[in-house]
Amino acid sequence: MTAPVLSLSGVRYAWPGRTAFSIEVEALSVAHGETVLLLGESGSGKSTLLSLICGTVLADQGVVAVDGQDLSQLSSSARDRFRAEWIGVIFQQFNLLPFGTVQDNIALPLRFAPTRRDRVLDVAGEAARLCSALGLPGGILTEKAARLSVGQQQRVAVARALIGEPSLIVADEPTSALDAGSQTAFLDLMFQQITACRASLLMVSHDPALGQYFDRVVRMEDVARVERRMT
């Protein structure tokens, strides 16, 4: 049996502060090629869980593995390189470089990921292909990101996550600013390209209506236990 692209086992993480926060995840996995919607309300621990999955914070206990690699076994710099190579992230606020061109933004991950860069024979050509496949107009590659509409920025963020075919795409509420019709069109385009790139998708949201589009729906309360207490 093929190992999952993402696996969390016996994970515990505590974030100390004035209000102590901890999260425990006994088991969570995403199979190769699977699309999973992770549902949770504000404050349910979704952001912390994404940070653990991406390796920006390390679990105090347990194992977080991406493509079979236990993230805790990597140094901080090695985790950064691994994340750039194998995880494509779609941020809620897109996090584009406002004065960079669309091509600059899409190609940005390749600057930090030589293996991922080697999978792209023609960076400009692949950026153009992704833009076209995601419904962006011709000639947009030379536009500055700051001049784009919200919907265009969103699609550029997806292209940036997909270029170089990382194994896992992690999306943080990318449809939160869209109406129902726009959500459907956006998700259709995103899923087509994720399938074409042979990636897996873990997307977090608070909207259960999106569940119909995914292979599987997981609720935060079913996989994670969150505690807060005053210190």
N, CA, C and O of each residue as an XYZ file, in Angstrom:
924
protein
N       0.840     -1.196      0.000
C       0.000      0.000      0.000
C       0.881      1.255      0.000
O       1.840      1.348      0.766
N       0.546      2.211     -0.862
C       1.317      3.446     -0.948
C       1.096      4.299      0.293
O      -0.036      4.458      0.750
N       2.176      4.845      0.834
C       2.057      5.718      2.001
C       1.310      6.986      1.615
O       1.437      7.449      0.481
N       0.528      7.561      2.537
C      -0.186      8.804      2.229
C       0.779      9.952      1.990
O       1.911      9.938      2.473
N       0.320     10.951      1.237
C       1.162     12.119      0.998
C       1.292     12.959      2.265
O       2.292     13.651      2.457
N       0.276     12.896      3.131
C       0.304     13.603      4.415
C      -0.169     12.674      5.509
O      -1.186     11.996      5.361
N       0.567     12.639      6.610
C       0.192     11.792      7.733
C       0.555     12.470      9.043
O       1.701     12.869      9.250
N      -0.434     12.598      9.932
C      -0.208     13.076     11.293
C      -0.594     11.959     12.248
O      -1.653     11.349     12.107
N       0.266     11.695     13.217
C       0.024     10.613     14.159
C       0.458     11.024     15.557
O       1.619     11.369     15.776
N      -0.481     10.988     16.511
C      -0.166     11.284     17.906
C       0.430     12.660     18.123
O       1.312     12.831     18.965
N      -0.043     13.641     17.373
C       0.561     14.978     17.404
C       0.006     15.808     18.558
O      -1.200     15.845     18.803
N       0.921     16.467     19.252
C       0.530     17.444     20.270
C       1.419     18.668     20.134
O       2.634     18.564     19.962
N       0.781     19.835     20.215
C       1.527     21.094     20.144
C       0.908     22.083     21.116
O      -0.309     22.265     21.134
N       1.739     22.719     21.922
C       1.285     23.728     22.882
C       1.948     25.052     22.553
O       3.164     25.125     22.376
N       1.147     26.083     22.474
C       1.628     27.428     22.183
C       1.511     28.257     23.452
O       0.416     28.713     23.782
N       2.608     28.466     24.173
C       2.515     29.180     25.450
C       2.292     30.670     25.244
O       2.635     31.233     24.204
N       1.725     31.276     26.234
C       1.471     32.710     26.196
C       0.539     33.069     27.324
O       0.301     32.275     28.233
N       0.017     34.267     27.256
C      -0.894     34.682     28.314
C      -2.108     33.758     28.379
O      -2.578     33.397     29.458
N      -2.604     33.387     27.197
C      -3.633     32.360     27.121
C      -3.002     31.139     26.479
O      -2.760     31.127     25.272
N      -2.733     30.111     27.276
C      -2.068     28.916     26.746
C      -3.008     28.190     25.784
O      -4.208     28.080     26.035
N      -2.451     27.703     24.693
C      -3.219     27.024     23.655
C      -2.524     25.713     23.340
O      -1.302     25.665     23.196
N      -3.303     24.654     23.233
C      -2.728     23.379     22.810
C      -3.689     22.683     21.859
O      -4.905     22.863     21.924
N      -3.104     21.882     20.973
C      -3.896     21.112     20.029
C      -3.342     19.699     19.976
O      -2.127     19.501     19.970
N      -4.225     18.726     19.937
C      -3.849     17.323     19.806
C      -4.563     16.728     18.597
O      -5.770     16.904     18.425
N      -3.808     16.026     17.765
C      -4.364     15.340     16.597
C      -3.881     13.900     16.652
O      -2.697     13.625     16.455
N      -4.792     12.994     16.917
C      -4.409     11.591     17.044
C      -4.051     10.996     15.688
O      -3.063     10.272     15.564
N      -4.863     11.306     14.660
C      -4.579     10.752     13.332
C      -5.277     11.585     12.264
O      -6.449     11.938     12.396
N      -4.540     11.888     11.213
C      -5.085     12.587     10.046
C      -4.192     12.253      8.861
O      -2.966     12.297      8.971
N      -4.800     11.921      7.731
C      -3.994     11.602      6.552
C      -4.704     12.060      5.288
O      -5.925     12.212      5.253
N      -3.907     12.275      4.257
C      -4.410     12.586      2.918
C      -3.685     11.662      1.950
O      -2.455     11.612      1.935
N      -4.444     10.933      1.144
C      -3.847      9.990      0.198
C      -3.353     10.720     -1.048
O      -3.751     11.852     -1.324
N      -2.482     10.052     -1.789
C      -2.011     10.609     -3.057
C      -3.200     10.807     -4.002
O      -3.996      9.891     -4.207
N      -3.311     11.996     -4.567
C      -4.381     12.307     -5.499
C      -5.713     12.630     -4.862
O      -6.686     12.878     -5.574
N      -5.788     12.634     -3.539
C      -7.052     12.871     -2.840
C      -7.265     14.364     -2.595
O      -6.310     15.113     -2.389
N      -8.543     14.787     -2.622
C      -8.913     16.149     -2.240
C      -9.729     16.075     -0.952
O     -10.746     15.386     -0.882
N      -9.264     16.797      0.063
C      -9.880     16.740      1.393
C     -10.234     18.151      1.839
O      -9.409     19.061      1.765
N     -11.469     18.324      2.304
C     -11.910     19.592      2.884
C     -11.890     19.461      4.397
O     -12.531     18.571      4.957
N     -11.158     20.344      5.057
C     -11.074     20.361      6.514
C     -11.943     21.506      7.018
O     -11.623     22.676      6.811
N     -13.043     21.162      7.682
C     -14.012     22.155      8.134
C     -13.786     22.514      9.591
O     -13.557     21.643     10.430
N     -13.851     23.810      9.885
C     -13.724     24.254     11.272
C     -14.082     25.712     11.401
O     -13.821     26.513     10.503
N     -14.683     26.054     12.527
C     -15.027     27.447     12.781
C     -13.785     28.227     13.191
O     -12.729     27.650     13.447
N     -13.928     29.540     13.248
C     -12.845     30.395     13.733
C     -12.474     29.987     15.151
O     -13.349     29.779     15.992
N     -11.177     29.873     15.415
C     -10.718     29.472     16.736
C     -10.649     27.979     16.955
O     -10.351     27.530     18.062
N     -10.921     27.193     15.909
C     -10.926     25.735     16.065
C      -9.540     25.117     15.958
O      -9.379     23.913     16.157
N      -8.530     25.942     15.642
C      -7.169     25.426     15.536
C      -6.707     25.160     14.123
O      -5.637     24.587     13.918
N      -7.510     25.573     13.126
C      -7.150     25.295     11.727
C      -5.798     25.901     11.355
O      -4.970     25.243     10.725
N      -5.580     27.156     11.745
C      -4.331     27.833     11.357
C      -3.116     27.158     11.985
O      -2.080     27.005     11.338
N      -3.247     26.753     13.253
C      -2.142     26.056     13.909
C      -1.877     24.716     13.240
O      -0.724     24.326     13.058
N      -2.939     24.014     12.876
C      -2.776     22.728     12.198
C      -2.067     22.910     10.852
O      -1.202     22.109     10.498
N      -2.422     23.942     10.111
C      -1.738     24.203      8.844
C      -0.264     24.514      9.067
O       0.589     24.092      8.286
N       0.036     25.251     10.131
C       1.438     25.564     10.446
C       2.224     24.300     10.757
O       3.388     24.182     10.373
N       1.601     23.357     11.448
C       2.250     22.077     11.738
C       2.479     21.280     10.455
O       3.543     20.690     10.269
N       1.483     21.262      9.575
C       1.591     20.509      8.330
C       2.679     21.091      7.429
O       3.404     20.353      6.762
N       2.784     22.408      7.416
C       3.783     23.067      6.561
C       5.158     23.140      7.213
O       6.127     23.541      6.570
N       5.250     22.755      8.487
C       6.546     22.740      9.157
C       7.027     24.097      9.617
O       8.204     24.249      9.943
N       6.147     25.096      9.655
C       6.560     26.398     10.181
C       6.606     26.389     11.703
O       7.287     27.217     12.309
N       5.887     25.459     12.322
C       6.077     25.146     13.738
C       6.216     23.635     13.848
O       5.710     22.897     13.003
N       6.902     23.175     14.890
C       7.141     21.747     15.084
C       6.289     21.205     16.220
O       6.119     21.857     17.250
N       5.758     20.013     16.024
C       4.990     19.359     17.077
C       5.881     19.043     18.279
O       7.054     18.703     18.122
N       5.307     19.160     19.485
C       6.027     18.770     20.696
C       6.099     17.249     20.818
O       7.061     16.702     21.357
N       5.076     16.583     20.315
C       5.030     15.120     20.323
C       4.427     14.652     19.006
O       3.743     15.406     18.314
N       4.697     13.385     18.672
C       4.082     12.780     17.504
C       4.835     13.052     16.215
O       5.928     13.618     16.211
N       4.213     12.631     15.123
C       4.855     12.688     13.805
C       3.954     13.421     12.818
O       2.769     13.116     12.685
N       4.541     14.390     12.134
C       3.928     15.021     10.960
C       4.825     14.675      9.777
O       5.982     15.090      9.729
N       4.290     13.914      8.825
C       5.094     13.456      7.689
C       4.450     13.881      6.378
O       3.241     13.739      6.194
N       5.262     14.400      5.477
C       4.832     14.758      4.126
C       5.668     13.945      3.150
O       6.898     13.994      3.174
N       4.983     13.194      2.290
C       5.678     12.296      1.353
C       6.649     11.369      2.084
O       7.728     11.061      1.577
N       6.256     10.930      3.277
C       7.067     10.004      4.048
C       8.181     10.632      4.853
O       8.889      9.926      5.572
N       8.361     11.950      4.754
C       9.420     12.640      5.484
C       8.875     13.206      6.791
O       7.995     14.068      6.784
N       9.401     12.717      7.914
C       9.060     13.251      9.233
C       9.687     14.641      9.353
O      10.910     14.778      9.355
N       8.843     15.668      9.453
C       9.357     17.039      9.450
C      10.227     17.340     10.660
O      11.101     18.204     10.593
N       9.999     16.640     11.764
C      10.785     16.904     12.972
C      12.234     16.444     12.827
O      13.088     16.837     13.621
N      12.514     15.622     11.828
C      13.878     15.134     11.616
C      14.722     16.082     10.767
O      15.894     15.812     10.505
N      14.127     17.185     10.341
C      14.837     18.153      9.510
C      15.206     19.385     10.325
O      14.475     19.783     11.232
N      16.339     19.982      9.999
C      16.696     21.266     10.607
C      15.741     22.343     10.102
O      14.982     22.116      9.160
N      15.783     23.507     10.727
C      14.899     24.595     10.319
C      15.097     24.959      8.848
O      14.125     25.123      8.112
N      16.350     25.084      8.423
C      16.614     25.440      7.025
C      16.220     24.309      6.082
O      15.730     24.557      4.980
N      16.433     23.070      6.514
C      16.047     21.927      5.678
C      14.525     21.838      5.545
O      14.015     21.474      4.486
N      13.800     22.171      6.619
C      12.332     22.196      6.539
C      11.867     23.252      5.544
O      10.944     23.017      4.764
N      12.511     24.414      5.574
C      12.146     25.468      4.620
C      12.345     24.991      3.184
O      11.500     25.227      2.320
N      13.466     24.320      2.939
C      13.732     23.816      1.585
C      12.736     22.726      1.204
O      12.240     22.693      0.078
N      12.448     21.839      2.147
C      11.507     20.752      1.880
C      10.124     21.316      1.561
O       9.469     20.873      0.618
N       9.686     22.297      2.356
C       8.378     22.913      2.117
C       8.322     23.538      0.724
O       7.334     23.380      0.007
N       9.381     24.245      0.344
C       9.406     24.877     -0.975
C       9.346     23.841     -2.095
O       8.741     24.085     -3.139
N       9.974     22.685     -1.876
C      10.016     21.653     -2.909
C       8.690     20.909     -3.055
O       8.254     20.643     -4.176
N       8.045     20.568     -1.940
C       6.993     19.561     -1.975
C       5.620     20.034     -1.530
O       4.654     19.280     -1.642
N       5.500     21.268     -1.026
C       4.205     21.784     -0.578
C       3.917     23.100     -1.295
O       4.711     24.038     -1.234
N       2.783     23.156     -1.969
C       2.317     24.401     -2.569
C       1.240     24.995     -1.682
O       0.269     24.318     -1.346
N       1.401     26.247     -1.301
C       0.478     26.875     -0.354
C      -0.320     27.970     -1.058
O       0.244     28.826     -1.740
N      -1.646     27.928     -0.880
C      -2.530     28.995     -1.351
C      -3.016     29.738     -0.116
O      -3.822     29.214      0.653
N      -2.531     30.948      0.071
C      -2.843     31.719      1.272
C      -4.206     32.401      1.130
O      -4.648     32.718      0.027
N      -4.855     32.616      2.271
C      -6.164     33.268      2.269
C      -6.084     34.673      1.673
O      -6.979     35.091      0.938
N      -5.013     35.398      1.988
C      -4.828     36.754      1.464
C      -3.910     36.772      0.233
O      -3.455     37.833     -0.194
N      -3.648     35.597     -0.323
C      -2.888     35.395     -1.563
C      -1.387     35.653     -1.406
O      -0.582     34.891     -1.942
N      -0.986     36.714     -0.680
C       0.436     36.994     -0.410
C       1.264     37.121     -1.688
O       2.377     36.602     -1.768
N       0.719     37.805     -2.671
C       1.484     38.082     -3.884
C       2.411     39.268     -3.651
O       2.146     40.116     -2.800
N       3.499     39.319     -4.415
C       4.386     40.480     -4.393
C       3.730     41.567     -5.235
O       3.651     41.417     -6.454
N       3.255     42.659     -4.630
C       2.404     43.607     -5.362
C       3.072     44.259     -6.558
O       2.409     44.546     -7.555
N       4.380     44.500     -6.474
C       5.063     45.180     -7.574
C       5.821     44.219     -8.486
O       6.527     44.639     -9.402
N       5.664     42.923     -8.219
C       6.192     41.923     -9.131
C       5.171     41.619    -10.211
O       3.973     41.810    -10.006
N       5.634     41.150    -11.354
C       4.709     40.758    -12.410
C       4.036     39.435    -12.047
O       4.440     38.744    -11.112
N       3.013     39.110    -12.806
C       2.349     37.821    -12.616
C       3.348     36.681    -12.796
O       3.352     35.733    -12.012
N       4.190     36.767    -13.818
C       5.187     35.709    -14.025
C       6.162     35.635    -12.860
O       6.514     34.539    -12.423
N       6.604     36.776    -12.350
C       7.500     36.788    -11.190
C       6.867     36.051    -10.018
O       7.524     35.247     -9.358
N       5.596     36.325     -9.761
C       4.907     35.727     -8.622
C       4.722     34.229     -8.798
O       4.927     33.462     -7.858
N       4.339     33.810     -9.990
C       4.126     32.379    -10.222
C       5.436     31.609    -10.097
O       5.460     30.502     -9.559
N       6.514     32.190    -10.588
C       7.811     31.502    -10.596
C       8.545     31.587     -9.267
O       9.568     30.923     -9.092
N       8.053     32.384     -8.327
C       8.787     32.626     -7.086
C       9.197     31.354     -6.351
O      10.347     31.276     -5.919
N       8.327     30.342     -6.177
C       8.757     29.144     -5.431
C       9.957     28.445     -6.051
O      10.735     27.806     -5.342
N      10.114     28.556     -7.355
C      11.197     27.851     -8.039
C      12.565     28.390     -7.653
O      13.568     27.691     -7.799
N      12.619     29.625     -7.162
C      13.895     30.208     -6.741
C      14.448     29.507     -5.502
O      15.652     29.535     -5.250
N      13.562     28.879     -4.734
C      13.967     28.247     -3.474
C      13.903     26.728     -3.541
O      14.143     26.054     -2.539
N      13.584     26.184     -4.705
C      13.335     24.744     -4.822
C      13.954     24.215     -6.113
O      13.266     24.126     -7.130
N      15.250     23.860     -6.090
C      15.910     23.442     -7.331
C      15.313     22.191     -7.962
O      15.244     22.094     -9.187
N      14.882     21.238     -7.151
C      14.282     20.028     -7.720
C      12.970     20.361     -8.414
O      12.689     19.870     -9.507
N      12.179     21.191     -7.772
C      10.917     21.637     -8.368
C      11.195     22.435     -9.646
O      10.472     22.311    -10.635
N      12.243     23.250     -9.611
C      12.606     24.033    -10.799
C      13.007     23.117    -11.949
O      12.699     23.408    -13.105
N      13.685     22.023    -11.651
C      14.126     21.107    -12.702
C      12.949     20.432    -13.411
O      13.087     19.958    -14.539
N      11.791     20.392    -12.744
C      10.612     19.787    -13.370
C       9.926     20.739    -14.354
O       8.994     20.343    -15.054
N      10.381     21.974    -14.405
C       9.783     22.971    -15.307
C      10.800     23.289    -16.402
O      11.791     23.974    -16.148
N      10.563     22.804    -17.592
C      11.519     23.003    -18.686
C      11.521     24.444    -19.180
O      12.565     24.979    -19.553
N      10.346     25.068    -19.180
C      10.194     26.436    -19.682
C       9.324     27.194    -18.690
O       8.102     27.043    -18.694
N       9.946     28.013    -17.836
C       9.206     28.686    -16.764
C       8.135     29.608    -17.332
O       6.983     29.557    -16.900
N       8.498     30.444    -18.289
C       7.521     31.371    -18.869
C       6.386     30.613    -19.557
O       5.219     30.992    -19.448
N       6.738     29.542    -20.262
C       5.722     28.753    -20.943
C       4.776     28.062    -19.974
O       3.568     28.013    -20.206
N       5.328     27.526    -18.885
C       4.484     26.852    -17.893
C       3.614     27.854    -17.154
O       2.454     27.563    -16.861
N       4.154     29.031    -16.845
C       3.345     30.072    -16.200
C       2.193     30.485    -17.108
O       1.067     30.673    -16.645
N       2.474     30.626    -18.396
C       1.425     30.991    -19.348
C       0.375     29.890    -19.458
O      -0.821     30.173    -19.534
N       0.826     28.624    -19.468
C      -0.122     27.506    -19.559
C      -1.050     27.479    -18.359
O      -2.259     27.309    -18.509
N      -0.483     27.650    -17.156
C      -1.301     27.644    -15.949
C      -2.288     28.800    -15.952
O      -3.451     28.628    -15.587
N      -1.834     29.969    -16.361
C      -2.733     31.130    -16.415
C      -3.899     30.862    -17.362
O      -5.052     31.138    -17.030
N      -3.598     30.327    -18.533
C      -4.648     30.023    -19.500
C      -5.615     28.979    -18.953
O      -6.831     29.119    -19.082
N      -5.063     27.924    -18.338
C      -5.901     26.851    -17.799
C      -6.786     27.342    -16.665
O      -7.873     26.805    -16.449
N      -6.336     28.348    -15.945
C      -7.106     28.892    -14.823
C      -8.002     30.054    -15.238
O      -8.579     30.733    -14.388
N      -8.117     30.279    -16.538
C      -9.060     31.266    -17.027
C      -8.586     32.701    -16.982
O      -9.401     33.623    -17.037
N      -7.284     32.910    -16.884
C      -6.741     34.267    -16.877
C      -6.502     34.734    -18.311
O      -6.207     33.915    -19.183
N      -6.622     36.030    -18.567
C      -6.510     36.528    -19.942
C      -5.089     36.457    -20.483
O      -4.123     36.498    -19.721
N      -4.970     36.351    -21.795
C      -3.664     36.381    -22.428
C      -2.976     37.711    -22.181
O      -3.625     38.753    -22.089
N      -1.665     37.666    -22.074
C      -0.910     38.888    -21.831
C      -0.806     39.304    -20.388
O      -0.196     40.328    -20.080
N      -1.399     38.519    -19.482
C      -1.406     38.923    -18.073
C      -0.054     38.715    -17.396
O       0.192     39.292    -16.337
N       0.824     37.909    -17.977
C       2.092     37.583    -17.319
C       2.926     38.815    -16.998
O       3.689     38.808    -16.033
N       2.792     39.864    -17.789
C       3.610     41.063    -17.565
C       2.911     42.111    -16.710
O       3.488     43.162    -16.435
N       1.680     41.844    -16.287
C       0.962     42.778    -15.417
C       1.517     42.715    -14.000
O       1.938     41.652    -13.542
N       1.519     43.845    -13.310
C       1.887     43.870    -11.902
C       0.746     43.281    -11.073
O      -0.426     43.511    -11.373
N       1.085     42.534    -10.046
C       0.061     41.892     -9.219
C      -0.876     42.911     -8.583
O      -2.062     42.634     -8.405
N      -0.356     44.083     -8.241
C      -1.173     45.107     -7.587
C      -2.296     45.614     -8.483
O      -3.263     46.189     -7.985
N      -2.189     45.414     -9.778
C      -3.192     45.910    -10.720
C      -4.287     44.881    -11.003
O      -5.230     45.172    -11.739
N      -4.174     43.704    -10.436
C      -5.127     42.637    -10.724
C      -6.363     42.748     -9.850
O      -6.318     43.301     -8.751
N      -7.474     42.212    -10.356
C      -8.673     42.080     -9.530
C      -8.450     40.997     -8.478
O      -7.495     40.225     -8.565
N      -9.335     40.945     -7.488
C      -9.220     39.922     -6.443
C      -9.289     38.523     -7.058
O      -8.510     37.641     -6.697
N     -10.225     38.327     -7.988
C     -10.350     37.021     -8.622
C      -9.112     36.628     -9.402
O      -8.718     35.461     -9.402
N      -8.493     37.601    -10.070
C      -7.260     37.316    -10.802
C      -6.115     37.005     -9.854
O      -5.335     36.087    -10.109
N      -6.000     37.754     -8.763
C      -4.957     37.472     -7.775
C      -5.105     36.058     -7.223
O      -4.122     35.345     -7.020
N      -6.341     35.675     -6.988
C      -6.621     34.345     -6.452
C      -6.104     33.257     -7.393
O      -5.510     32.276     -6.945
N      -6.325     33.428     -8.678
C      -5.910     32.419     -9.648
C      -4.398     32.416     -9.843
O      -3.801     31.363    -10.070
N      -3.784     33.580     -9.755
C      -2.320     33.632     -9.795
C      -1.742     32.884     -8.595
O      -0.737     32.184     -8.722
N      -2.381     33.033     -7.422
C      -1.918     32.322     -6.226
C      -2.008     30.812     -6.415
O      -1.142     30.075     -5.943
N      -3.047     30.350     -7.100
C      -3.171     28.918     -7.387
C      -2.068     28.471     -8.344
O      -1.449     27.427     -8.136
N      -1.822     29.254     -9.386
C      -0.756     28.909    -10.337
C       0.591     28.840     -9.641
O       1.394     27.951     -9.926
N       0.845     29.769     -8.732
C       2.113     29.763     -7.980
C       2.242     28.486     -7.155
O       3.325     27.907     -7.074
N       1.143     28.045     -6.543
C       1.188     26.825     -5.735
C       1.420     25.586     -6.587
O       2.048     24.630     -6.132
N       0.917     25.594     -7.820
C       0.957     24.397     -8.660
C       2.226     24.259     -9.491
O       2.584     23.146     -9.878
N       2.911     25.356     -9.774
C       4.046     25.261    -10.697
C       5.124     24.326    -10.127
O       5.451     24.382     -8.942
N       5.656     23.483    -10.984
C       6.671     22.524    -10.552
C       6.119     21.276     -9.905
O       6.886     20.434     -9.438
N       4.788     21.135     -9.868
C       4.111     19.915     -9.410
C       4.534     19.441     -8.021
O       5.051     18.332     -7.888
N       4.324     20.262     -6.977
C       4.544     19.758     -5.618
C       3.536     18.655     -5.299
O       2.474     18.577     -5.915
N       3.874     17.815     -4.343
C       3.015     16.668     -4.029
C       1.723     17.069     -3.336
O       0.677     16.458     -3.554
N       1.800     18.103     -2.496
C       0.678     18.475     -1.643
C       0.374     19.955     -1.812
O       1.267     20.798     -1.729
N      -0.902     20.264     -2.053
C      -1.375     21.641     -2.074
C      -2.167     21.877     -0.795
O      -3.088     21.125     -0.476
N      -1.804     22.922     -0.069
C      -2.508     23.316      1.152
C      -3.154     24.670      0.886
O      -2.466     25.635      0.553
N      -4.471     24.743      1.032
C      -5.207     25.967      0.713
C      -5.955     26.462      1.946
O      -6.702     25.715      2.577
N      -5.746     27.723      2.273
C      -6.346     28.333      3.466
C      -7.497     29.244      3.051
O      -7.286     30.411      2.721
N      -8.719     28.704      3.068
C      -9.942     29.465      2.774
C      -9.822     30.310      1.498
O     -10.102     31.508      1.543
N      -9.421     29.733      0.379
C      -9.210     30.552     -0.819
C     -10.493     31.065     -1.453
O     -10.441     31.948     -2.309
N     -11.657     30.527     -1.050
C     -12.923     30.954     -1.655
C     -13.725     31.873     -0.747
O     -14.878     32.173     -1.055
N     -13.158     32.324      0.353
C     -13.934     33.055      1.360
C     -14.505     34.368      0.842
O     -15.518     34.840      1.357
N     -13.871     34.973     -0.177
C     -14.338     36.270     -0.684
C     -15.248     36.131     -1.902
O     -15.612     37.136     -2.513
N     -15.625     34.893     -2.269
C     -16.387     34.666     -3.497
C     -17.834     34.308     -3.204
O     -18.137     33.711     -2.172
N     -18.743     34.683     -4.133
C     -20.123     34.227     -4.023
C     -20.197     32.782     -4.506
O     -19.218     32.231     -5.009
N     -21.391     32.169     -4.344
C     -21.527     30.733     -4.602
C     -21.178     30.376     -6.046
O     -20.486     29.388     -6.286
N     -21.652     31.174     -7.012
C     -21.365     30.882     -8.412
C     -19.893     30.976     -8.738
O     -19.350     30.139     -9.459
N     -19.248     31.999     -8.203
C     -17.814     32.171     -8.438
C     -17.012     31.075     -7.752
O     -15.991     30.629     -8.276
N     -17.473     30.636     -6.571
C     -16.800     29.542     -5.872
C     -16.773     28.288     -6.733
O     -15.737     27.634     -6.863
N     -17.931     27.954     -7.325
C     -18.026     26.746     -8.141
C     -17.077     26.807     -9.331
O     -16.359     25.847     -9.609
N     -17.076     27.937    -10.032
C     -16.200     28.083    -11.198
C     -14.734     28.003    -10.800
O     -13.929     27.366    -11.478
N     -14.397     28.656     -9.691
C     -13.007     28.649     -9.228
C     -12.567     27.247     -8.835
O     -11.485     26.806     -9.221
N     -13.402     26.538     -8.065
C     -13.037     25.196     -7.618
C     -12.906     24.237     -8.796
O     -12.009     23.394     -8.811
N     -13.799     24.359     -9.791
C     -13.696     23.497    -10.971
C     -12.337     23.665    -11.649
O     -11.679     22.684    -11.995
N     -11.928     24.915    -11.834
C     -10.643     25.184    -12.473
C      -9.481     24.676    -11.619
O      -8.538     24.075    -12.133
N      -9.560     24.924    -10.311
C      -8.478     24.507     -9.422
C      -8.343     22.984     -9.408
O      -7.233     22.458     -9.486
N      -9.474     22.276     -9.310
C      -9.419     20.816     -9.272
C      -8.871     20.243    -10.582
O      -8.116     19.271    -10.567
N      -9.250     20.842    -11.708
C      -8.730     20.365    -12.989
C      -7.210     20.422    -13.014
O      -6.554     19.488    -13.475
N      -6.660     21.510    -12.523
C      -5.208     21.675    -12.567
C      -4.505     20.832    -11.504
O      -3.400     20.343    -11.739
N      -5.125     20.659    -10.348
C      -4.542     19.785     -9.328
C      -4.474     18.350     -9.845
O      -3.489     17.647     -9.621
N      -5.529     17.921    -10.539
C      -5.519     16.588    -11.145
C      -4.441     16.489    -12.220
O      -3.720     15.494    -12.294
N      -4.335     17.523    -13.051
C      -3.329     17.520    -14.118
C      -1.914     17.475    -13.556
O      -1.020     16.878    -14.156
N      -1.712     18.108    -12.400
C      -0.384     18.138    -11.771
C      -0.153     16.954    -10.839
O       0.907     16.845    -10.223
N      -1.138     16.071    -10.733
C      -1.039     14.846     -9.912
C      -0.745     15.166     -8.445
O       0.010     14.460     -7.777
N      -1.354     16.237     -7.968
C      -1.153     16.654     -6.581
C      -2.332     16.222     -5.718
O      -3.387     15.841     -6.225
N      -2.131     16.290     -4.406
C      -3.200     16.114     -3.426
C      -3.554     17.483     -2.870
O      -2.731     18.398     -2.885
N      -4.786     17.622     -2.376
C      -5.251     18.911     -1.863
C      -5.833     18.760     -0.468
O      -6.682     17.904     -0.224
N      -5.363     19.606      0.444
C      -6.008     19.784      1.742
C      -6.423     21.247      1.816
O      -5.576     22.139      1.843
N      -7.717     21.486      1.849
C      -8.229     22.855      1.895
C      -9.024     23.050      3.173
O      -9.857     22.214      3.521
N      -8.776     24.142      3.872
C      -9.516     24.435      5.091
C     -10.566     25.495      4.801
O     -10.345     26.405      4.003
N     -11.710     25.363      5.461
C     -12.807     26.305      5.274
C     -13.756     26.195      6.458
O     -13.695     25.247      7.241
N     -14.640     27.195      6.568
C     -15.713     27.134      7.561
C     -17.046     26.827      6.883
O     -18.075     26.755      7.554
N     -17.039     26.645      5.554
C     -18.268     26.534      4.762
C     -18.562     25.083      4.387
O     -17.907     24.540      3.496
N     -19.541     24.436      5.052
C     -19.833     23.027      4.755
C     -20.412     22.812      3.363
O     -20.372     21.692      2.853
N     -20.951     23.861      2.734
C     -21.526     23.706      1.396
C     -20.478     23.307      0.364
O     -20.821     22.791     -0.700
N     -19.211     23.542      0.666
C     -18.142     23.192     -0.274
C     -17.844     21.696     -0.290
O     -17.153     21.211     -1.185
N     -18.359     20.967      0.691
C     -18.016     19.558      0.831
C     -18.351     18.711     -0.376
O     -17.697     17.697     -0.623
N     -19.371     19.113     -1.141
C     -19.808     18.321     -2.301
C     -18.731     18.212     -3.378
O     -18.782     17.315     -4.220
N     -17.766     19.113     -3.355
C     -16.753     19.138     -4.408
C     -15.537     18.259     -4.089
O     -14.683     18.059     -4.953
N     -15.449     17.738     -2.874
C     -14.236     17.064     -2.412
C     -14.439     15.559     -2.290
O     -15.563     15.079     -2.139
N     -13.332     14.826     -2.359
C     -13.396     13.381     -2.151
C     -13.831     13.048     -0.730
O     -14.531     12.063     -0.495
N     -13.408     13.882      0.208
C     -13.669     13.580      1.623
C     -13.743     14.879      2.418
O     -13.033     15.842      2.128
N     -14.617     14.889      3.428
C     -14.756     16.034      4.335
C     -14.369     15.584      5.738
O     -14.851     14.563      6.229
N     -13.498     16.352      6.376
C     -13.057     16.076      7.745
C     -13.388     17.296      8.593
O     -13.090     18.425      8.204
N     -13.993     17.074      9.731
C     -14.318     18.178     10.643
C     -13.253     18.269     11.735
O     -12.815     17.260     12.288
N     -12.851     19.503     12.026
C     -11.804     19.708     13.024
C     -12.136     19.023     14.338
O     -11.263     18.421     14.963
N     -13.397     19.111     14.764
C     -13.751     18.538     16.061
C     -13.636     17.019     16.080
O     -13.574     16.415     17.151
N     -13.606     16.397     14.899
C     -13.478     14.942     14.829
C     -12.024     14.469     14.855
O     -11.758     13.310     15.174
N     -11.085     15.354     14.524
C      -9.680     14.928     14.456
C      -8.768     15.681     15.419
O      -7.642     15.251     15.672
N      -9.247     16.803     15.958
C      -8.379     17.632     16.799
C      -9.074     17.986     18.107
O     -10.276     18.251     18.144
N      -8.293     17.983     19.168
C      -8.785     18.454     20.466
C      -7.984     19.696     20.838
O      -6.757     19.659     20.927
N      -8.702     20.796     21.052
C      -8.072     22.082     21.337
C      -8.411     22.504     22.755
O      -9.557     22.400     23.192
N      -7.396     22.983     23.470
C      -7.596     23.492     24.828
C      -7.005     24.888     24.939
O      -5.935     25.173     24.401
N      -7.725     25.755     25.651
C      -7.215     27.084     25.988
C      -7.405     27.293     27.476
O      -8.421     26.896     28.047
N      -6.422     27.916     28.096
C      -6.562     28.226     29.518
C      -5.715     29.451     29.836
O      -4.686     29.685     29.202
N      -6.146     30.217     30.806
C      -5.393     31.386     31.231
C      -4.179     30.947     32.038
O      -4.261     30.015     32.838
N      -3.043     31.631     31.823
C      -1.832     31.305     32.576
C      -1.468     32.448     33.496
O      -0.474     32.367     34.218
